[in-house]
Amino acid sequence: MQKFRRFLQGAFVVTGVLYATIILTYLAVRLVAADAFWRLAFINTFAHWLILPVFLLLPMALVLRKRRIAFALLPIALTGIVWFAPYFMPKFPPKPTGQVIRVLTFNVWGNNHDLSRIEDWIRQSGADLVLLQEVSPTHAEGVLPGLMDLYPYQSSQEDNRRWGDNISLSRYPIVESQYFDLGVPNHPDPLRLVVDAPKGRLAVYNVHLDWPGGYTRQPEPIFQSLFENNFYFRSVLGYDESIRNLQIERLLAKLQTEPYPHIVGGDFNMSAASIMYNHVAAQLQDSFREAGWGLGTSWPDASVRGMAGWIPPLVRIDYIWHSDDLQSVSARVGSPVGSDHLPVLADLVFSS
């Protein structure tokens, strides 16, 4: 028993030293290089999962009196607390004094050709504005007639450059509907709507940005067969954020000239732990960060992607952002409804 205990302590020492060395190195490189090369950008996407083990290892180091390991783990734990604790702090948004606008964004998945279950869920959501991405062209052409009674105002963004269409549904009259040119050739642009909301006109953007996994950067020849035949290997080996980042930069620049209070919702294909998230958050308000609880991970639904059902969604890539004219009083991630994404809802009010 004594030998076994020494073995476990030795294994813990090796694990603790190795983990501390790797994560401290990563944090230092991230601080200096941000997302300057693709491998670092890919790792940044899952940074919260890299930090999480420290909250198990540090207490174990203290219990086992491994002070040097505890000292090495402490800056990682402090980084994790500063970085992620705000997601778990209680939120106390003010009680709404005006009419609440409930917004729903949902990538329904291009492989999902029967949206009857999702339509039923949308009916129960109470949403006033619904932003859908990847609506299969085999399901509807231009509108969702099954929801016309609740959402008489509908706008479709058909584009053969994307996998499925964007469809926006509104209880409020749509007075403008147009593409929002980002100047990125061969990639679809967001759809900009203007609706007559209870307190005036409101600009609403339905966004589906470029997937950074495996379509623009070719891997080394030795990995070519894995790249071509497996979605997950292709997503890792071909990871390239450049087009998505360019879309975000152009979108933020355009939004600076938007005359109306605005909501920007959709599938950003951007992790909340990525460097680019901070650029968006510097200009727009993240409804979930403002009024939600937890990490809010929305992709992927493991059971739909053929993985074990107990695996939780890994990253948050679906967002409802808004301008300073609005405020989020409630936000949550919905339950699985047949897509590989989870829906995201937010209740917004005009801030004045």
C-alpha positions in Angstrom: 0.0 0.0 0.0 2.8 2.3 0.9 4.5 1.7 -2.5 1.2 2.3 -4.3 0.7 5.6 -2.4 4.2 6.7 -3.4 3.5 5.7 -7.0 0.4 7.9 -7.0 2.2 10.8 -5.5 5.0 10.5 -8.1 2.4 10.3 -10.9 0.8 13.4 -9.6 4.1 15.3 -9.4 4.9 14.4 -13.0 1.4 15.3 -14.1 1.4 18.6 -12.2 4.8 19.7 -13.5 4.0 18.8 -17.0 0.6 20.5 -17.0 2.0 23.7 -15.3 4.9 23.8 -17.8 2.6 23.4 -20.9 -0.1 25.8 -19.8 2.2 28.6 -18.5 4.1 28.3 -21.8 0.8 28.6 -23.7 -0.3 31.6 -21.7 3.0 33.4 -22.3 2.9 32.6 -26.1 -0.7 33.8 -26.3 0.1 37.0 -24.5 2.9 37.8 -26.9 1.6 36.3 -30.2 -2.2 36.4 -29.7 -3.4 34.4 -32.7 -0.5 35.1 -35.1 -0.2 31.5 -36.4 -2.9 28.9 -37.0 -1.9 26.3 -34.3 -2.1 28.9 -31.6 -5.5 30.3 -33.0 -6.9 26.7 -32.9 -5.7 26.2 -29.3 -7.2 29.5 -28.3 -10.6 28.3 -29.4 -10.6 25.7 -26.5 -8.7 27.7 -23.9 -11.3 27.3 -21.2 -10.9 23.5 -21.4 -7.2 23.9 -21.0 -7.6 26.0 -17.8 -10.3 23.9 -16.2 -8.0 21.1 -14.8 -6.1 23.5 -12.6 -9.1 23.7 -10.3 -8.6 20.0 -9.6 -4.8 19.9 -9.6 -4.3 22.9 -7.3 -6.4 21.5 -4.3 -4.7 18.2 -4.7 -1.3 19.8 -4.6 -2.3 21.6 -1.4 -3.6 18.5 0.2 -0.5 16.5 -0.7 1.7 19.4 0.4 3.4 19.7 -2.9 4.2 23.4 -2.4 6.3 23.9 -5.5 3.6 22.4 -7.8 1.0 24.5 -6.0 3.1 27.6 -6.5 3.4 26.8 -10.3 -0.3 26.2 -10.6 -1.4 29.3 -8.8 -0.9 31.8 -11.7 -2.9 29.4 -13.9 -5.7 29.3 -11.4 -5.7 33.1 -11.0 -5.9 33.5 -14.8 -8.8 31.1 -14.9 -10.6 33.0 -12.2 -10.2 36.4 -13.8 -11.0 35.0 -17.2 -14.0 32.8 -16.6 -15.4 33.6 -13.1 -17.5 36.5 -14.5 -19.5 33.9 -16.5 -20.6 32.2 -13.3 -21.2 35.3 -11.2 -24.8 36.1 -10.4 -26.3 38.7 -12.8 -28.6 41.4 -11.5 -29.9 43.1 -14.6 -32.4 45.9 -13.9 -36.1 45.1 -14.2 -37.4 46.0 -17.6 -39.4 49.2 -17.7 -40.4 49.1 -21.4 -41.5 46.3 -23.7 -39.2 43.3 -23.9 -37.9 42.2 -27.3 -37.1 38.5 -27.2 -34.5 37.5 -29.8 -33.7 33.9 -30.9 -30.8 32.9 -33.0 -30.4 29.3 -34.1 -28.3 27.4 -36.7 -30.7 24.7 -37.6 -28.1 22.7 -39.5 -28.1 22.1 -43.3 -28.4 18.4 -42.9 -31.7 18.8 -41.0 -34.4 18.5 -43.7 -37.4 18.3 -41.4 -37.8 21.4 -39.2 -41.2 20.4 -37.7 -39.7 19.8 -34.3 -37.8 23.1 -34.5 -40.9 25.0 -35.6 -42.8 23.7 -32.6 -39.9 24.8 -30.3 -39.9 28.2 -31.9 -43.6 28.5 -31.2 -43.0 27.8 -27.6 -40.0 30.2 -27.3 -42.0 33.4 -27.3 -39.5 35.1 -29.5 -40.3 38.3 -31.3 -37.3 38.1 -33.7 -36.0 34.8 -35.0 -32.7 34.5 -36.8 -32.2 31.1 -38.4 -29.1 29.9 -40.3 -28.5 26.9 -42.5 -32.2 26.4 -43.4 -32.2 23.6 -45.9 -33.5 24.7 -49.3 -35.4 21.3 -49.4 -37.5 22.5 -46.4 -38.7 25.9 -47.6 -38.3 28.3 -50.4 -38.0 31.9 -49.2 -40.3 31.6 -46.1 -41.4 29.2 -43.4 -45.2 29.0 -44.1 -45.8 26.9 -40.9 -44.8 29.9 -38.8 -46.5 32.6 -40.9 -49.4 33.0 -38.4 -46.9 34.0 -35.6 -44.3 35.7 -37.8 -46.1 37.3 -40.8 -42.9 39.3 -41.7 -40.2 37.0 -43.1 -37.1 37.6 -45.0 -34.9 35.0 -46.7 -31.3 35.2 -47.7 -30.8 32.6 -50.4 -27.2 32.1 -51.5 -25.6 29.1 -53.2 -22.3 30.0 -51.6 -23.4 28.7 -48.2 -24.8 25.4 -46.9 -28.5 26.4 -46.5 -30.2 29.7 -46.4 -30.6 32.4 -43.6 -34.2 33.1 -42.8 -35.3 35.9 -40.5 -38.8 35.9 -38.8 -40.4 38.9 -37.2 -43.5 39.9 -35.3 -42.7 43.5 -36.2 -43.1 44.9 -39.7 -39.9 44.6 -41.8 -39.4 48.0 -43.6 -36.0 47.2 -45.1 -34.2 44.1 -46.2 -30.9 44.0 -47.9 -27.5 42.3 -48.1 -24.8 43.9 -46.1 -21.7 43.9 -48.4 -18.6 43.0 -46.5 -16.4 43.1 -49.6 -15.1 39.5 -49.1 -15.4 37.8 -52.5 -17.0 34.3 -52.8 -18.4 34.5 -49.3 -21.9 35.3 -48.3 -22.7 38.6 -46.7 -25.0 39.2 -43.6 -28.6 40.1 -44.1 -29.6 43.5 -42.7 -33.2 44.1 -41.7 -34.9 47.2 -40.3 -38.0 46.5 -38.3 -40.6 48.8 -36.7 -40.0 47.8 -33.0 -42.2 49.2 -30.2 -39.9 52.1 -29.4 -38.8 52.9 -33.0 -36.8 51.4 -35.8 -34.3 48.7 -35.0 -31.6 47.3 -37.3 -31.3 43.5 -37.1 -28.4 41.5 -38.7 -28.6 37.8 -39.4 -25.0 36.6 -39.5 -23.4 33.3 -40.5 -19.6 33.7 -40.8 -17.0 31.5 -42.4 -16.2 28.2 -40.8 -12.5 28.2 -40.1 -12.0 24.5 -40.1 -10.4 23.0 -43.1 -11.5 24.7 -46.3 -8.9 27.4 -47.1 -5.5 26.1 -45.8 -4.2 22.8 -47.1 -2.3 20.6 -44.6 1.0 18.9 -45.1 0.9 16.1 -47.8 1.4 13.4 -45.2 -2.0 14.3 -43.7 -3.8 14.8 -47.0 -5.9 11.6 -46.8 -7.1 12.4 -43.2 -7.9 15.9 -44.3 -10.0 14.7 -47.2 -11.9 11.9 -45.5 -12.7 13.1 -42.0 -14.6 16.2 -40.9 -12.8 16.5 -37.6 -9.3 16.0 -39.0 -10.1 18.5 -41.7 -11.3 21.0 -39.2 -8.0 20.7 -37.2 -5.4 20.2 -40.0 -6.9 22.9 -42.2 -7.8 25.4 -39.5 -7.6 29.0 -40.8 -9.4 32.0 -39.2 -8.3 34.6 -41.8 -11.5 34.8 -43.8 -13.7 34.8 -40.7 -11.6 37.4 -39.0 -11.7 39.6 -42.1 -15.5 39.3 -42.2 -15.7 40.4 -38.5 -13.4 43.4 -39.1 -15.5 44.5 -42.0 -18.7 44.0 -40.1 -17.5 46.0 -37.1 -16.4 48.8 -39.4 -19.8 48.9 -41.2 -21.7 48.8 -37.9 -19.9 52.0 -36.8 -22.0 53.8 -39.4 -25.3 52.1 -38.5 -27.9 54.9 -37.8 -30.3 52.7 -35.8 -30.0 50.7 -32.5 -28.9 47.3 -33.7 -28.9 43.6 -32.9 -26.4 41.3 -34.5 -27.2 37.6 -34.0 -26.1 34.4 -35.6 -23.4 31.8 -36.0 -20.1 33.6 -35.7 -18.0 30.4 -35.8 -15.9 32.1 -33.2 -15.1 30.9 -29.7 -15.6 33.2 -26.7 -12.1 32.3 -25.7 -10.6 33.4 -29.0 -8.7 36.6 -29.6 -11.2 37.9 -32.1 -14.0 37.8 -29.4 -12.3 40.6 -27.6 -12.4 42.8 -30.7 -16.2 42.3 -31.1 -16.8 42.8 -27.4 -15.0 46.1 -27.5 -17.7 47.5 -29.8 -20.8 45.4 -29.1 -22.5 44.1 -26.0 -22.7 40.3 -25.6 -26.2 39.5 -24.4 -25.2 36.2 -22.8 -22.2 37.6 -21.0 -24.4 40.5 -19.8 -27.3 38.5 -18.4 -26.7 34.7 -18.8 -25.0 32.2 -16.6 -22.2 29.7 -17.3 -20.0 29.3 -20.3 -23.0 29.2 -22.7 -21.4 26.6 -25.0 -23.6 26.0 -28.0 -21.7 23.7 -30.4 -21.6 20.8 -31.1 -24.6 18.7 -29.9 -22.6 15.4 -29.5 -25.5 13.1 -30.2 -26.2 14.7 -33.6 -22.5 14.6 -34.5 -22.3 10.9 -33.8 -20.4 11.2 -30.5 -21.3 10.0 -27.0 -24.4 11.8 -25.7 -22.7 12.6 -22.4 -20.2 14.9 -24.1 -21.2 18.6 -23.5 -21.1 21.2 -26.2 -17.5 22.4 -26.4 -17.5 26.0 -27.5 -19.8 29.0 -27.7 -20.0 30.2 -31.3 -23.6 31.4 -31.5 -24.2 35.0 -30.2 -26.8 37.8 -29.8 -24.8 41.0 -29.8 -26.4 44.5 -29.4 -25.5 48.2 -29.5 -25.4 50.4 -26.4 -28.9 51.6 -27.1 -30.2 48.2 -25.9 -29.7 46.2 -22.7 -30.0 42.4 -22.1 -32.2 41.5 -19.1 -32.1 37.8 -19.6 -30.2 35.3 -21.8 -29.9 31.6 -22.0 -28.9 28.6 -24.2 -31.8 26.4 -25.2 -32.0 22.6 -25.2 -31.1 20.3 -28.1 -33.8 20.4 -30.9 -32.3 18.3 -33.6 -29.4 20.5 -34.8 -25.7 20.3 -34.0 -26.1 23.8 -32.6 -28.1 24.9 -29.5 -30.4 27.8 -29.9 -29.6 31.0 -28.0 -32.3 33.5 -26.6 -32.0 36.9 -25.1 -34.5 39.4 -23.8 -33.6 43.0 -24.7 -35.0 46.4 -23.8 -34.1 49.8 -25.0 -31.7 51.3 -22.5 -33.4 54.7 -22.4 
